[in-house]
Amino acid sequence: MTDLYQQMIVDHARRPRNFGPLDGANRTAEGVNPLCGDELKVHLRLSDAIEAATFEGAGCAVCVASASMMTLAVTGLRAADAARLMQCVRELVAGGDGKNLGELESLKGVAQYPARRKCALLAWRALEAALAGELAKVSTEL
Ligand code: ZN
């Protein structure tokens, strides 16, 4: 992992953006990653597009940083575009090159640590569930 990437993850983990409940949220999903102990909730205000996204919970630095970056990246996107972005992030943490992903590219280093991929993807799995309107908890172990 390059220093720049590491710094970005540390920065988001220390000062997560869009952290907390969301006024007027109409979609919420919870994600757990029992292997690491990460637990978070993603809240969305969804109309034609994602008007706002926040998250709450606790997790390791990679999990919190990924969630923080996710809320920034998906705000303003239509559900289909958010799903496409999610696919790009999946490929990135699986070792793909993930070009033009902005800050999310800092998750690239996670590809070297398979156990950490679930941490990086947890918020995205919860986002996917929230967009699908599922209220159930999602787990990385299912
Ligand atoms: Zn974790």
Residues whose N, C-alpha, C, O or C-beta is under 5 A from the ligand:
A	BS01	ZN	C36 D38 C60 C63 C119
